[in-house]
Amino acid sequence: MSGIYKTVRGALSSIEKRRARDTIFYGDSLDLVRNLPARSIDLIFSSPPYCMGKEYERSSSVDDFAANHRVFLPELVRVLRPGGSICWQVGYHISPVQVTPLDFIAHEIFSGLGELRLKNRIVWTFAHGLHAKKRFSGRHEVVLWYTKGEASFDLNSIRVPQKYPGKKAYRGPNKGKYSGNPLGKNPGDVWNVPNVKGFHVEKTNHPCQFPVALPLVFVKALCPAKGIVFDPFMGVGSTGVAAAMEGRRFVGAEIVREYAETALRRILEARNGRAVYRSMEQPIHEPRPTDAVARKPAHFRG
Ligand SMILES: C[S@@+](CC[C@H](N)C(=O)[O-])C[C@H]1O[C@@H](n2cnc3c(N)ncnc32)[C@H](O)[C@@H]1O
């Protein structure tokens, strides 16, 4: 069962049914999260509104971002199971005169809550975006990963291919033996994943999706097999797609009806084995020198 619910009561009753796979609340996530039972969620992965005055935002001020987080984050910690994780994906608040790293603000509030431990600050890099005129163009955002107490981290489920699989130990008792882990290496904390713009296969009607590849790593590594993944600012359900791909239950909230509907469609496709998704292991596209877009016009410098 997967569905969209307009009332908190409907959403809660869906979550309580153990057979409900996906519960989408169409409404204000604070109303939902305040009513979720304590210690009921295994993994929270989300990207909150940056308060940049976008079409789905009520505010364009950093102060509002901080004020919203002061109210919201304690509730998230309350609903998280001991051993669970919160992954908070944020970038920068950009004004005409300065930029503010939103993870600085979020971290100050998270760390003041006492129960959380910051495990990683993942730097997500990408190649495309706005071209700044008076500063360097922004080409990264971050994911803050916190645990409530100690979490189990299934590293083997997220290893990536070794760069030098044929490397051998050159001294010590293992001299001459392959030195790398045959299951692959730790992905590290800097991830180069194309952002969802233009012709990206995951692009929908949402202006600011993150790629499914980001939550997918965390769902695999951190959410137990029968666990619940929650995205309180779900947008078009990229976290839900990741949860569905890995057979986990999903709860999401979204205040814009069209995004909630797109989310349900994408999640159901994923449940049916038809997720539209760009794998993190797919090489980044490099144009061939012969491609028209790669040829330098005569008047270009360099
Ligand atoms: C940064 S976007 C998240 C996009 C999402 N990660 C994806 O890949 O589709 C934030 C989303 O939060 C939604 N939103 C904003 N305020 C909300 C609220 N109070 N309750 C629920 N959703 C809200 C916005 O409509 C927007 O779609």
The ligand as a Tripos MOL2 file, in Angstrom:
@<TRIPOS>MOLECULE
LIG
   27    29     1     0     0
SMALL
NO_CHARGES

@<TRIPOS>ATOM
      1 C1         14.7410   21.5520   -1.2980 C.3       1 LIG1
      2 S1         13.1630   20.9490   -1.7220 S.3       1 LIG1
      3 C2         13.4090   19.2070   -1.5410 C.3       1 LIG1
      4 C3         13.5340   18.4730   -2.8510 C.3       1 LIG1
      5 C4         13.7220   16.9730   -2.6780 C.3       1 LIG1
      6 N1         14.9560   16.6670   -2.0050 N.3       1 LIG1
      7 C5         13.6760   16.2520   -4.0340 C.2       1 LIG1
      8 O1         14.6830   15.6460   -4.4330 O.co2     1 LIG1
      9 O2         12.6350   16.3120   -4.6770 O.co2     1 LIG1
     10 C6         12.2150   21.3110   -0.3130 C.3       1 LIG1
     11 C7         10.7460   20.9110   -0.4170 C.3       1 LIG1
     12 O3         10.0980   21.1570    0.8240 O.3       1 LIG1
     13 C8          8.7560   21.5290    0.5620 C.3       1 LIG1
     14 N2          8.2790   22.2490    1.7630 N.ar      1 LIG1
     15 C9          8.5500   23.5120    2.1410 C.ar      1 LIG1
     16 N3          7.9720   23.7820    3.3260 N.ar      1 LIG1
     17 C10         7.3320   22.6490    3.7090 C.ar      1 LIG1
     18 C11         6.5640   22.2990    4.8450 C.ar      1 LIG1
     19 N4          6.3510   23.1740    5.8360 N.pl3     1 LIG1
     20 N5          6.0650   21.0480    4.9180 N.ar      1 LIG1
     21 C12         6.2710   20.1560    3.9050 C.ar      1 LIG1
     22 N6          6.9910   20.4360    2.8020 N.ar      1 LIG1
     23 C13         7.5150   21.6680    2.7070 C.ar      1 LIG1
     24 C14         8.8600   22.3890   -0.6760 C.3       1 LIG1
     25 O4          7.6320   22.4690   -1.3690 O.3       1 LIG1
     26 C15         9.9490   21.6720   -1.4580 C.3       1 LIG1
     27 O5          9.4120   20.7760   -2.4050 O.3       1 LIG1
@<TRIPOS>BOND
     1     1     2 1
     2     2     3 1
     3     2    10 1
     4     3     4 1
     5     4     5 1
     6     5     6 1
     7     5     7 1
     8     7     8 2
     9     7     9 1
    10    10    11 1
    11    11    12 1
    12    11    26 1
    13    12    13 1
    14    13    14 1
    15    13    24 1
    16    14    15 ar
    17    14    23 ar
    18    15    16 ar
    19    16    17 ar
    20    17    18 ar
    21    17    23 ar
    22    18    19 1
    23    18    20 ar
    24    20    21 ar
    25    21    22 ar
    26    22    23 ar
    27    24    25 1
    28    24    26 1
    29    26    27 1
@<TRIPOS>SUBSTRUCTURE
     1 LIG1         1 GROUP 0 **** ****
